[in-house]
Each structure stands twice: as C-alpha cells, then as structure tokens.
Amino acid sequence: MVQTILFDIDGVLLSEERYFDASALTVWELIHSEKYLGLGADQFKTTFNDEEIASIRDTVFINDQVLKFLKSKGLNANWDMIYLTFSFQLIQLLSQIKDKEQAKISEWLKNDIDRKTLLEINEVLSKYDINVQFDLFIPEFQQSKTELFQFLNILAEKNWE
C-alpha cells in the first residue's frame, strides 16, 4: 500500500485565498482585539461571514495591493506577510504618540514585543485619538532600497532616534 502526504505550500494545487484571508484576519485581530492592541475592541468579533472577511482583507491588504507588492519582492510566506504588515502598523501607531510617550516606547522597543507588551501598548494607546493607516504600507516600502525586514528597523530608528 502506497501512502503519500502532499504539501501544497505555494498554491499550485490549491488556492491560497483562504490563507490570505487568515493572514488579514490575524493582523485585524492583533490590532483590534482587546487581547492585543485593542483599537476599536468594542467592535471586534471573532465570527465573520464571507463578505466581512473579504472586507477586512480589502482593508488590511488594500484590495490585495499589499499582497501583490510583497510577492513582487519575492515574499510569499503568510507568516512573514503578517509580521511585516502588523509591525509596520505598530510603528505607525507608536509614531502618532511618540511626542507624549517617548520613554515608554523606547522601553518597549528595547526588548522583544510579546503579548504582555502589546497589552501595555493597548493601555497607553487607549488614551489617545490615533488612526490605523493601512494605506501607508506600500508608499513607505516603495521608497526603500533595502530588504523588507531591514526597512522595518529603518522606520523604527527614524521615529525613535
């Protein structure tokens, strides 16, 4: 008896669409759930219909422009897409409060950012009127001549030198 396990990790045999949906939902949860940053937590939920998932994906990945941009740079791993998208948003959010919370931000950025740190950031962000700006991702990264992950460091350093 022949037994075979087939892994389709690049979407050749099966569609990647649900993986991208899951990636968008993960970024959405990290930003909006009270278990993480908690922005708009009163509106956050965990059950979505297909239309709501599509809307969240369109918002997070700007009608898939972010996905196309990342793929054009050779990045096809969903975990990396989540990391880049969320980390960029976190930098943007913190940059909106840097004048008032410089000391706390510097402390947070000295260490790995874990759930405890995200909850601390949640508490501080809740005091301010801030905006998630998904539409800034591509314009910021397009100007970079460095590798995508290195550019996150450049953005963070630019905001907290």
Secondary structure as GFF3:
##gff-version 3
##sequence-region A 1 161
A	DSSP	alpha_helix	17	32	.	.	.	ID=ss1
A	DSSP	three_ten_helix	41	43	.	.	.	ID=ss2
A	DSSP	alpha_helix	50	60	.	.	.	ID=ss3
A	DSSP	alpha_helix	65	72	.	.	.	ID=ss4
A	DSSP	alpha_helix	78	95	.	.	.	ID=ss5
A	DSSP	alpha_helix	98	110	.	.	.	ID=ss6
A	DSSP	alpha_helix	115	125	.	.	.	ID=ss7
A	DSSP	three_ten_helix	134	136	.	.	.	ID=ss8
A	DSSP	alpha_helix	137	142	.	.	.	ID=ss9
A	DSSP	alpha_helix	148	159	.	.	.	ID=ss10
###
